[in-house]
């Protein structure tokens, strides 16, 4: 007698989980698409590209501020504000990311994006399907990320191509691990949603999840691009 009720409850839970996860990946995809369009548009206009290069560090600082703001204060934001900040971040990242079109061939960019998408998809599926707790992996990758940041700052002064290549390989490993870990975290977020969760709360959860996966994808792509090389003469 209890089976139909149990099945119905499980179906409702699965529907909520699927809806939340779909929202996360949709917002991530929208953010990536906006970044790609803006990067290409800016790179195609000499005036805009010059502005982007001259203001690179200013735009980069703005991006960092937006990420910190969104991560730290999303609980107190309106859902629309959180969405707007995420989209503004994706836009600014497109402006700073325009440099890749001046350094790498479009063929390399496209092929690297394909490799990155396949890798990201496989790692995300692993993070979703595995029954292993990836908390330890996430902590280890977070320490690796700190190491990458420190090494990258040092290399700004050393300017060693060998060191940059090492950083790139480590970066791929770190963001590969974080992709699996963040996917599992998002799955747990979806499963722990209250049945009557407010739509705005669900939207904010989807936005913060999209931000995590967006960052994983973008940085994985960037490090793969550095490894594959193919710089223009």
C-alpha positions as CSV (number, residue, x, y, z in Angstrom):
1,X,0.0,0.0,0.0
2,X,2.9,2.4,0.7
3,X,4.7,1.7,-2.6
4,X,2.5,4.1,-4.7
5,X,3.0,6.9,-2.2
6,X,6.7,6.2,-2.0
7,X,7.0,6.1,-5.8
8,X,5.1,9.4,-6.1
9,X,7.3,11.1,-3.6
10,X,10.5,9.8,-5.2
11,X,9.1,11.0,-8.6
12,X,8.5,14.5,-7.2
13,X,12.0,14.6,-5.7
14,X,13.6,13.5,-8.9
15,X,11.5,16.1,-10.8
16,X,12.8,18.9,-8.5
17,X,16.4,17.6,-8.8
18,X,16.2,17.5,-12.6
19,X,14.7,20.9,-12.8
20,X,17.4,22.4,-10.5
21,X,20.3,20.8,-12.3
22,X,18.9,21.7,-15.7
23,X,18.7,25.3,-14.5
24,X,22.3,25.2,-13.3
25,X,23.6,24.0,-16.6
26,X,21.4,26.3,-18.6
27,X,22.7,29.4,-16.8
28,X,26.3,28.1,-17.1
29,X,25.7,27.7,-20.9
30,X,24.2,31.1,-21.2
31,X,27.2,32.6,-19.3
32,X,29.7,30.8,-21.6
33,X,27.8,31.8,-24.7
34,X,27.8,35.5,-23.6
35,X,31.5,35.3,-22.9
36,X,32.3,33.8,-26.3
37,X,30.2,36.3,-28.2
38,X,31.6,39.3,-26.3
39,X,35.2,38.0,-26.7
40,X,34.8,37.5,-30.4
41,X,33.1,40.9,-30.9
42,X,35.7,42.8,-28.9
43,X,38.6,41.0,-30.7
44,X,37.1,41.9,-34.1
45,X,37.0,45.6,-33.4
46,X,40.4,47.3,-33.1
47,X,39.1,50.1,-31.0
48,X,37.4,47.9,-28.5
49,X,40.3,45.5,-28.4
50,X,42.7,48.3,-27.6
51,X,40.4,49.4,-24.8
52,X,40.2,45.9,-23.5
53,X,44.0,45.5,-23.5
54,X,44.7,48.8,-21.9
55,X,42.1,48.2,-19.2
56,X,42.8,44.5,-18.8
57,X,43.8,44.6,-15.1
58,X,40.9,47.0,-14.2
59,X,38.4,44.6,-15.9
60,X,40.1,41.6,-14.2
61,X,39.8,43.3,-10.7
62,X,36.1,44.1,-11.5
63,X,35.5,40.4,-12.3
64,X,37.2,39.3,-9.0
65,X,35.0,41.8,-7.1
66,X,31.8,40.4,-8.7
67,X,32.7,36.8,-8.0
68,X,33.5,37.6,-4.3
69,X,30.3,39.6,-4.0
70,X,28.1,36.9,-5.6
71,X,29.7,34.1,-3.5
72,X,29.6,36.0,-0.2
73,X,26.4,37.9,-0.4
74,X,24.0,35.8,-2.6
75,X,21.9,34.8,0.4
76,X,21.0,38.5,1.0
77,X,20.5,39.3,-2.7
78,X,17.4,39.4,-4.8
79,X,17.4,36.6,-7.4
80,X,17.3,39.1,-10.2
81,X,20.4,40.9,-8.7
82,X,22.3,37.7,-8.4
83,X,21.4,36.8,-12.0
84,X,22.5,40.3,-13.2
85,X,25.8,40.1,-11.4
86,X,26.5,36.6,-12.9
87,X,25.7,37.9,-16.4
88,X,27.9,41.1,-15.9
89,X,30.7,38.9,-14.8
90,X,30.4,36.7,-17.9
91,X,30.3,39.9,-20.0
92,X,33.5,41.3,-18.4
93,X,35.2,38.0,-18.7
94,X,34.4,38.1,-22.4
95,X,36.1,41.5,-22.7
96,X,39.3,40.2,-21.0
97,X,39.2,36.9,-22.8
98,X,39.3,38.6,-26.2
99,X,43.1,38.4,-26.0
100,X,43.0,34.7,-27.1
101,X,41.9,35.7,-30.6
102,X,45.1,37.8,-31.0
103,X,47.4,35.0,-29.7
104,X,45.8,31.7,-30.9
105,X,44.4,30.7,-34.2
106,X,40.6,30.3,-34.4
107,X,41.1,26.6,-35.5
108,X,43.0,26.0,-32.3
109,X,40.5,27.8,-30.1
110,X,37.6,25.8,-31.7
111,X,39.4,22.4,-31.3
112,X,40.5,23.2,-27.8
113,X,36.9,24.2,-26.9
114,X,35.7,20.9,-28.2
115,X,38.3,18.9,-26.2
116,X,37.4,21.0,-23.1
117,X,33.7,20.4,-23.5
118,X,34.2,16.6,-23.9
119,X,36.5,16.5,-20.9
120,X,34.2,18.7,-18.8
121,X,31.2,16.6,-19.7
122,X,32.9,13.3,-18.8
123,X,34.2,14.7,-15.4
124,X,30.8,16.2,-14.6
125,X,29.1,12.9,-15.3
126,X,31.6,11.2,-13.0
127,X,31.0,13.7,-10.3
128,X,27.2,13.1,-10.7
129,X,27.3,9.3,-10.9
130,X,30.1,8.3,-8.4
131,X,29.1,7.2,-4.9
132,X,32.5,8.2,-3.6
133,X,32.6,11.2,-1.4
134,X,34.7,13.8,-3.2
135,X,35.0,16.2,-0.3
136,X,38.6,15.2,0.3
137,X,39.4,15.7,-3.4
138,X,37.8,19.1,-3.3
139,X,39.9,20.2,-0.4
140,X,43.1,18.9,-2.1
141,X,42.2,20.7,-5.3
142,X,41.6,23.9,-3.4
143,X,45.1,23.7,-2.0
144,X,46.4,23.1,-5.5
145,X,44.5,26.2,-6.7
146,X,46.2,28.3,-4.0
147,X,49.5,26.9,-5.3
148,X,48.7,27.9,-8.9
149,X,47.8,31.4,-7.9
150,X,51.1,31.8,-6.0
151,X,53.1,30.3,-8.8
152,X,51.4,32.5,-11.4
153,X,52.1,35.6,-9.4
154,X,55.8,34.6,-9.2
155,X,55.9,33.9,-12.9
156,X,54.7,37.4,-13.6
157,X,58.2,38.5,-12.6
158,X,60.2,35.4,-13.7
159,X,58.5,35.1,-17.1
160,X,59.5,31.5,-17.5
161,X,57.8,29.6,-20.3
162,X,58.7,26.3,-18.7
163,X,57.2,27.4,-15.4
164,X,54.1,28.5,-17.2
165,X,53.7,25.1,-18.9
166,X,54.0,23.3,-15.5
167,X,51.4,25.7,-14.1
168,X,49.1,24.9,-17.1
169,X,49.4,21.1,-16.6
170,X,48.7,21.4,-12.9
171,X,45.9,23.8,-13.7
172,X,44.2,21.2,-15.9
173,X,44.5,18.6,-13.1
174,X,43.1,21.0,-10.5
175,X,40.1,22.1,-12.5
176,X,39.4,18.6,-13.7
177,X,39.1,17.6,-10.0
178,X,37.1,20.7,-9.1
179,X,34.7,19.9,-12.0
180,X,33.9,16.5,-10.5
181,X,33.7,17.9,-7.0
182,X,31.5,20.9,-7.8
183,X,29.1,18.6,-9.8
184,X,28.7,16.4,-6.8
185,X,28.2,19.5,-4.6
186,X,25.5,20.7,-7.0
187,X,23.8,17.3,-6.9
188,X,23.8,17.4,-3.1
189,X,22.3,20.9,-3.3
190,X,19.5,19.6,-5.5
191,X,18.7,16.7,-3.3
192,X,18.6,18.8,-0.1
193,X,16.1,21.4,-1.5
194,X,13.0,21.7,0.7
195,X,9.8,20.6,-1.0
196,X,8.3,24.1,-0.8
197,X,11.5,26.1,-1.6
198,X,10.8,29.5,-2.8
199,X,11.4,30.0,-6.5
200,X,13.8,32.9,-5.9
201,X,15.8,30.7,-3.5
202,X,16.1,28.0,-6.1
203,X,17.2,30.5,-8.7
204,X,19.9,31.8,-6.5
205,X,21.1,28.3,-5.8
206,X,21.2,27.6,-9.5
207,X,23.1,30.8,-10.2
208,X,25.8,30.0,-7.6
209,X,26.1,26.5,-9.0
210,X,26.3,27.8,-12.5
211,X,29.1,30.2,-11.4
212,X,31.2,27.3,-10.0
213,X,30.9,25.2,-13.1
214,X,31.4,28.3,-15.4
215,X,34.7,29.0,-13.6
216,X,35.8,25.3,-13.8
217,X,35.1,25.3,-17.6
218,X,36.7,28.6,-18.4
219,X,39.9,27.9,-16.5
220,X,40.1,24.3,-17.8
221,X,39.8,25.7,-21.3
222,X,42.4,28.4,-20.7
223,X,45.0,26.0,-19.4
224,X,44.3,23.5,-22.2
225,X,44.8,26.3,-24.7
226,X,48.1,27.2,-23.1
227,X,49.2,23.5,-23.4
228,X,48.1,23.0,-26.9
229,X,49.9,26.2,-28.0
230,X,49.5,27.0,-31.7
231,X,50.5,30.7,-31.3
232,X,50.3,32.9,-34.4
233,X,53.6,34.0,-35.9
